Amino acid sequence: MPYRGAMRHDQIALQLYTVRRLAADDLAGTLGAVAAAGYRAVELAGLPKVAPGELARLLDQASLRVVAAHEGIERLRDDLTAVADGLEEVGCPRMIVPWMPEEDRRTAGDVRRFAAELGGFAVALAERGMRLGYHNHAFEFEPLDGTTAWDVLLAELRPEIELELDVYWAAVGGRDPVAEIHANPERIRLLHMKDLAAGAEPHDAPAGQGILPIPEIVEAGRSTGVDWFVVEQDEPADALDDIERAFAYLDSIAR
């Protein structure tokens, strides 16, 4: 059964895509700064090319554990084994597909085929003790053949495939993140915690600095057994300052 207690302080992680520009210039220093901001866990994405063994060394040096990694569907299609081998070397237990290419979502039938393909990958990864998940953007909530890509995925994905709900993109797509979490308590195991800045045009902000009901989102995650509350911003104004503010805010409402 999923854990249904409070969000613990050690359930806060950082999606390293947020600090990708800093990491491109100084990966070791950036990981150290992430740890100094309070994080003890990270999700991999946007990093410069580095051998898995070296990445594992740098993460260990910064006392950071890996909780998931974003890997594009194209990489899985090209060589699932090689991708999984690399992630195993850094101790990563989850692989998250972060995007559905346009050619895979032109029709509801396309999305059903995409879901079936993910199912095949999930079976192969399960044999290695690794889980597979999918991360949303806003397009999944747009009308598609009388339904939405999101609803097709919910109906068609194998039950063991996890969902990483990006609360910002769900809100941009017109959905209530709190309602989505409660509607899918056995599927949503990770949350991307980026806030929606006030203004006419959608723009992300550090958690607690925008207009989303972050305490209610956290409480929904607490009550449904979400494993990880993952801080992320696509376009931070000041990456280190933003991740520090997001961690401080989430840590203040953890129990």
N, C-alpha and C positions, 0 to 999 in steps of 0.2 A: 504493500500500500504506500502511496506517496506520503511524504512527510507533511503534516498539516499544522505545524506550529508557527512560531513567529519567524520573520526574516532575521537570520542571525547576522552578526557583523561580518562573519567569514563567508557569507554568500554573495558579497559584492565583488564583482569582477570588472575588468576593463577590456573593451574591444580595442585591440592595438591599432586598428585602422584609424582611430581618432588621432594617434600621434605618428602617423605614417611619414609625414614630411620630416619630422625630427629624427625618426628612426633611419631614414634614408641617409642622413649625414653622420649619425652616431648611434648605432643600435645599442651598444652596451650602456652608454650614458643615458639613453632614453629609457631603457628598462630600469636602470637605477632610479631615475626620476619618477617613474611609475610607482616603484616600491616606496619611495620617499613620500609620495602623495597618500600612502596608506593602503594601497592595493596589495593583495597577496595572491591574486588569481587573475589570469588573463585569457582572452580569446584571441586566437591568431588570425590576422588578415593584414594585408597591406605592407608586409615587411620586405626589406631588401632581400635579394637572393643570398641565402646562407645555408650551409650544409646542416642537416638535422642535428648532427652531433655537436656542432659548434653552437647552434641555437639552444640546445639542451644545456650546454655549459653556461651560456650567458644567462639563461633563465634561472638556473640553479644559483649562479653567482648573485643574482638580484633577489633570491628567495621568492620566486614567482612560480606558481604551478599553472599548468595549462588545463582549462576545463572544456575547451571546444576549439575548433578551427573552421573557418570558412574556406570552402573549396568549390570552385566553379564546376558546373555540370560538365563542361567541356573537358576538364582535367580527368574527371571520373570516367568519362567515355573513352578517353585516350588511354589511360593506364591506371585503373583503380588500385591495382596491387602496389604500384610504386608510390602513389599518394598515401595509401594506408601504411606502407612500410615507414615512410618518413614521419608520419604522425605518431606511430608507435614509438619511434626513437625519442620523441620529446615527451612521451607519456600522455598523449592526448586521447581521451576516452570517447570523444564525439566529433563527428564530421557534419558540418552544416552546409547545405547548398544554399547560397545567399541570393540566388536570382534565377528567374525563369526566362530564358531567351525568347525574343518576340516570336520566332518561328515555332515555338512550343506552346504558344497561347493564343493563336489566331482564332481557334474554335474550342468549344467545350471538349470535343473529341481529342484535340491536341493535348489539352490539359490532362485528360484521362490517360492518354498514352504516356505522358510525362510522369504521372503518378505511378503507373505500372513500372516504368523504368527505375524510378527511385526504389520501388519495392524490391527489384532484383538486386540493386546495390545494397540495400539494407540487409538482405539475406546473406550476401557475401561478407559484409562487414561484421555481422553478428557472429559468424564463425570465428572471427578473430577477437571477439569480445568488445567490439566497437559499435557505437550507436550512430544512427543517421538522423538528421533533422532538416527542416526547411525553414528559411527566414523570409518574411514577407516584405514587400514595399507597398505602394498604394494601388498599383494596377490590379492586384488580385481582387480588389473590392469593386471594380468597375463592372457594369453590366456586360454579360457575355452569353449569347444564345439563350436568353431567358433565365440565366443564373449568374454566378460569378466564378472566377477561377478559384477563389478561396473556398467556396462551398463545394466545388468539384473536388478539390484537394481533400477537404474534410471527409467527403463521402468515399473517396477512392484510395487514399493512402493506406497502406498497411498499418494496423494499430500500433505497431512498435516504432513507427517513424514519428519522431518528436517534432513539435513546432516551437520555433523561437519567434515569439510575437514582438515585433518592433512597434512599441506603443505610439511613437511619433507617426510612423507611416500609416498605421491603422487609423489614427485620428485624421490625417490628411486625406485618407481614402473614405472618410465619412462614417467610420465606425467608432463605437464607444469601446475603448480598450478594456475597461472594467467589465463590461458585458461580455466581450469576447473571451476574456479569461474565465469568467464563470460559466460560459457556454461550453468550454472545452477543457474541463478540469483534468482529464486524463491525458491530454495531448500536449498542452503548453507547458514545457519544462524549463524554458529560459525566457527572460524578458529583456529586450533592448530598452534601456532606460535613458532615452533622450527626450527632452521636453520640447514643446511647441512654443516658439517665441510669439509674443503678441504682434499683430500687424496684418496687413492685407495679404501679403505673400507668405506662403509657408517657409519657415526657416527654423532650424533646430537650435536648441539652447541647452545648457547644462541642466540636469535633473534638478528640479526645485526652483528654476529661474524663469519658467515660462507659465503657460496657462493650463497645462494638463493637471488633472487631480492626482498628483503623484502619491500622496498618502493613501488614497483609495485604491490606486493601482497596486501599491505594495501590499495593502491589506488583502486584496483579491488574490495576489500571488501567494501570500501567507496561507490563506484559507484553502487554496487548491493544490498546494504542494510544489510550487515552482522551486526548482533547484538553484538557479542562478539569476541574479539581478545584474545585468551587464551594462555598465555605462558605455555610451557611444555617442559621438557626434560625427556627422559627415563633414561638416565645415566649421570647426571650432574657431572662434575669434582669436583665442590664445590657448593653444592646446593644453599646456601644463596648468595654467591657471584654471581653465574650464574643468579639467579632470579632478583637480584638487577641490573645487567648489562642489562638484557633483558627488565626490566621495564623502566630503564633510556633511553634506545634506543627507544623503542616504544613511550614513553611519549614525546620524543624529536621530533617525526614526527607526533604527534597528533595535532589537531587543536582546 
